[in-house]
Amino acid sequence: MSMKVKKGDTVVVLSGKDRGRQGKVSGTVPKEGKVVVEGVNMATVHVKPRRQDETGGIMHRELAIAACKVQVVCPKCGKPTRVGHVFREEDGKNKKYRVCKHCGADL
Protein backbone atom coordinates (compact mmCIF):
# COMPACT_ATOMS: atom_id res chain seq x y z
CA MET A 1 0.00 0.00 0.00
CA SER A 2 1.52 3.34 -1.00
CA MET A 3 1.01 6.30 1.30
CA LYS A 4 1.03 9.94 0.29
CA VAL A 5 2.23 11.03 3.74
CA LYS A 6 5.97 10.96 4.43
CA LYS A 7 8.16 11.38 7.49
CA GLY A 8 8.69 15.08 8.23
CA ASP A 9 5.39 16.28 6.71
CA THR A 10 3.15 18.61 8.71
CA VAL A 11 -0.33 17.11 8.88
CA VAL A 12 -3.74 17.93 10.34
CA VAL A 13 -5.98 15.25 11.92
CA LEU A 14 -9.37 14.94 10.19
CA SER A 15 -11.30 12.76 12.63
CA GLY A 16 -11.19 11.24 16.08
CA LYS A 17 -10.47 12.65 19.53
CA ASP A 18 -7.58 14.79 18.22
CA ARG A 19 -9.52 16.28 15.30
CA GLY A 20 -8.12 19.61 14.09
CA ARG A 21 -4.72 19.22 15.76
CA GLN A 22 -1.57 19.69 13.71
CA GLY A 23 1.73 17.90 14.12
CA LYS A 24 4.82 16.64 12.36
CA VAL A 25 5.00 13.02 11.15
CA SER A 26 7.75 11.29 13.14
CA GLY A 27 7.34 7.85 11.57
CA THR A 28 5.34 5.72 9.15
CA VAL A 29 4.15 2.10 9.07
CA PRO A 30 3.38 1.49 5.36
CA LYS A 31 2.35 -2.17 5.79
CA GLU A 32 -0.44 -1.16 8.17
CA GLY A 33 -1.17 2.20 6.51
CA LYS A 34 -0.46 4.15 9.70
CA VAL A 35 1.59 7.19 10.72
CA VAL A 36 2.94 8.44 14.05
CA VAL A 37 2.29 12.17 14.59
CA GLU A 38 3.99 14.20 17.33
CA GLY A 39 1.57 15.17 20.11
CA VAL A 40 -1.39 13.25 18.63
CA ASN A 41 -3.03 10.03 19.89
CA MET A 42 -1.16 10.10 23.21
CA ALA A 43 -1.33 7.01 25.43
CA THR A 44 -0.31 6.41 29.02
CA VAL A 45 2.29 3.65 29.25
CA HIS A 46 3.44 2.00 32.47
CA VAL A 47 7.19 1.36 32.23
CA LYS A 48 9.00 -1.15 34.39
CA PRO A 49 12.66 -0.50 35.21
CA ARG A 50 14.87 -2.91 33.26
CA ARG A 51 18.21 -2.18 34.97
CA GLN A 52 19.03 -1.39 38.56
CA ASP A 53 19.89 2.26 37.86
CA GLU A 54 16.75 2.89 35.72
CA THR A 55 13.55 4.33 37.09
CA GLY A 56 10.13 3.08 36.13
CA GLY A 57 6.88 5.01 36.12
CA ILE A 58 4.10 6.34 33.96
CA MET A 59 5.08 7.84 30.61
CA HIS A 60 3.11 9.37 27.76
CA ARG A 61 3.86 8.40 24.16
CA GLU A 62 2.35 8.72 20.70
CA LEU A 63 0.61 5.76 19.11
CA ALA A 64 0.10 5.24 15.37
CA ILE A 65 -2.96 6.71 13.67
CA ALA A 66 -4.47 5.65 10.34
CA ALA A 67 -2.96 7.56 7.41
CA CYS A 68 -6.41 8.11 5.90
CA LYS A 69 -7.34 10.22 8.96
CA VAL A 70 -4.62 12.82 8.33
CA GLN A 71 -4.10 15.32 5.54
CA VAL A 72 -0.88 17.08 4.51
CA VAL A 73 -0.70 20.84 5.19
CA CYS A 74 0.80 22.86 2.32
CA PRO A 75 3.81 24.94 3.45
CA LYS A 76 2.98 27.73 0.97
CA CYS A 77 -0.79 28.28 1.28
CA GLY A 78 -1.17 26.74 4.77
CA LYS A 79 -4.28 24.71 3.84
CA PRO A 80 -4.86 20.98 4.34
CA THR A 81 -4.57 19.55 0.84
CA ARG A 82 -4.62 16.42 -1.23
CA VAL A 83 -1.29 15.36 -2.65
CA GLY A 84 -0.82 15.42 -6.43
CA HIS A 85 2.11 14.17 -8.49
CA VAL A 86 3.92 15.92 -11.33
CA PHE A 87 6.75 14.74 -13.57
CA ARG A 88 9.47 17.28 -14.35
CA GLU A 89 12.55 16.83 -16.49
CA GLU A 90 15.86 17.55 -14.74
CA ASP A 91 19.31 16.60 -16.05
CA GLY A 92 17.68 14.61 -18.86
CA LYS A 93 15.66 12.47 -16.42
CA ASN A 94 11.98 12.63 -15.51
CA LYS A 95 11.56 13.05 -11.75
CA LYS A 96 8.32 12.66 -9.82
CA TYR A 97 7.39 15.46 -7.39
CA ARG A 98 4.61 15.79 -4.81
CA VAL A 99 2.55 18.98 -5.25
CA CYS A 100 -0.31 20.79 -3.49
CA LYS A 101 -3.66 20.39 -5.28
CA HIS A 102 -4.69 23.97 -4.29
CA CYS A 103 -1.72 26.12 -5.26
CA GLY A 104 0.64 23.73 -7.10
CA ALA A 105 3.57 24.29 -4.70
CA ASP A 106 6.07 21.49 -4.05
CA LEU A 107 5.51 19.54 -0.85
C-alpha positions as CSV (number, residue, x, y, z in Angstrom):
1,M,0.0,0.0,0.0
2,S,1.5,3.3,-1.0
3,M,1.0,6.3,1.3
4,K,1.0,9.9,0.3
5,V,2.2,11.0,3.7
6,K,6.0,11.0,4.4
7,K,8.2,11.4,7.5
8,G,8.7,15.1,8.2
9,D,5.4,16.3,6.7
10,T,3.2,18.6,8.7
11,V,-0.3,17.1,8.9
12,V,-3.7,17.9,10.3
13,V,-6.0,15.3,11.9
14,L,-9.4,14.9,10.2
15,S,-11.3,12.8,12.6
16,G,-11.2,11.2,16.1
17,K,-10.5,12.6,19.5
18,D,-7.6,14.8,18.2
19,R,-9.5,16.3,15.3
20,G,-8.1,19.6,14.1
21,R,-4.7,19.2,15.8
22,Q,-1.6,19.7,13.7
23,G,1.7,17.9,14.1
24,K,4.8,16.6,12.4
25,V,5.0,13.0,11.2
26,S,7.7,11.3,13.1
27,G,7.3,7.9,11.6
28,T,5.3,5.7,9.2
29,V,4.1,2.1,9.1
30,P,3.4,1.5,5.4
31,K,2.3,-2.2,5.8
32,E,-0.4,-1.2,8.2
33,G,-1.2,2.2,6.5
34,K,-0.5,4.2,9.7
35,V,1.6,7.2,10.7
36,V,2.9,8.4,14.0
37,V,2.3,12.2,14.6
38,E,4.0,14.2,17.3
39,G,1.6,15.2,20.1
40,V,-1.4,13.2,18.6
41,N,-3.0,10.0,19.9
42,M,-1.2,10.1,23.2
43,A,-1.3,7.0,25.4
44,T,-0.3,6.4,29.0
45,V,2.3,3.7,29.2
46,H,3.4,2.0,32.5
47,V,7.2,1.4,32.2
48,K,9.0,-1.2,34.4
49,P,12.7,-0.5,35.2
50,R,14.9,-2.9,33.3
51,R,18.2,-2.2,35.0
52,Q,19.0,-1.4,38.6
53,D,19.9,2.3,37.9
54,E,16.7,2.9,35.7
55,T,13.5,4.3,37.1
56,G,10.1,3.1,36.1
57,G,6.9,5.0,36.1
58,I,4.1,6.3,34.0
59,M,5.1,7.8,30.6
60,H,3.1,9.4,27.8
61,R,3.9,8.4,24.2
62,E,2.4,8.7,20.7
63,L,0.6,5.8,19.1
64,A,0.1,5.2,15.4
65,I,-3.0,6.7,13.7
66,A,-4.5,5.6,10.3
67,A,-3.0,7.6,7.4
68,C,-6.4,8.1,5.9
69,K,-7.3,10.2,9.0
70,V,-4.6,12.8,8.3
71,Q,-4.1,15.3,5.5
72,V,-0.9,17.1,4.5
73,V,-0.7,20.8,5.2
74,C,0.8,22.9,2.3
75,P,3.8,24.9,3.5
76,K,3.0,27.7,1.0
77,C,-0.8,28.3,1.3
78,G,-1.2,26.7,4.8
79,K,-4.3,24.7,3.8
80,P,-4.9,21.0,4.3
81,T,-4.6,19.6,0.8
82,R,-4.6,16.4,-1.2
83,V,-1.3,15.4,-2.7
84,G,-0.8,15.4,-6.4
85,H,2.1,14.2,-8.5
86,V,3.9,15.9,-11.3
87,F,6.7,14.7,-13.6
88,R,9.5,17.3,-14.4
89,E,12.6,16.8,-16.5
90,E,15.9,17.5,-14.7
91,D,19.3,16.6,-16.1
92,G,17.7,14.6,-18.9
93,K,15.7,12.5,-16.4
94,N,12.0,12.6,-15.5
95,K,11.6,13.1,-11.8
96,K,8.3,12.7,-9.8
97,Y,7.4,15.5,-7.4
98,R,4.6,15.8,-4.8
99,V,2.6,19.0,-5.2
100,C,-0.3,20.8,-3.5
101,K,-3.7,20.4,-5.3
102,H,-4.7,24.0,-4.3
103,C,-1.7,26.1,-5.3
104,G,0.6,23.7,-7.1
105,A,3.6,24.3,-4.7
106,D,6.1,21.5,-4.0
107,L,5.5,19.5,-0.9
